[in-house]
Amino acid sequence: MSKGGATVLGIVLGGAIIYLGAHAVTGRQGLIAYVDLQAQERSLEQRLDRLEGQRAALEARAARMRPESLDLDYLDERARVTLAAGNREELVFAVE
């Protein structure tokens, strides 16, 4: 191969390496996209944890209202809070 052909081949191969390297970092499936996806995954996992906690709390509240395990004190409390009802002699403190 002549000296000019080797130079052209070197330039082409160097350009290909630079092109592939740039896409490995900035491409759709590159390193930057991977880091962004990891951050999004952490955010979604935190949201899932919060929603699972809220669901567990709602399930516990629903379980206390089922006929087979009805908690009359809880029913009375919820009725008073929902209807804003109480006796004149009672002091009501809303804690949430």
Secondary structure, DSSP 8 states (H G I E B T S, - for coil): --HHHHHHHHHHHHHHHHHHHHHHHHSTTSHHHHHHHHHHHHHHHHHHHHHHHHHHHHHHHHHHTSGGG--HHHHHHHHHHHHT---TT-------
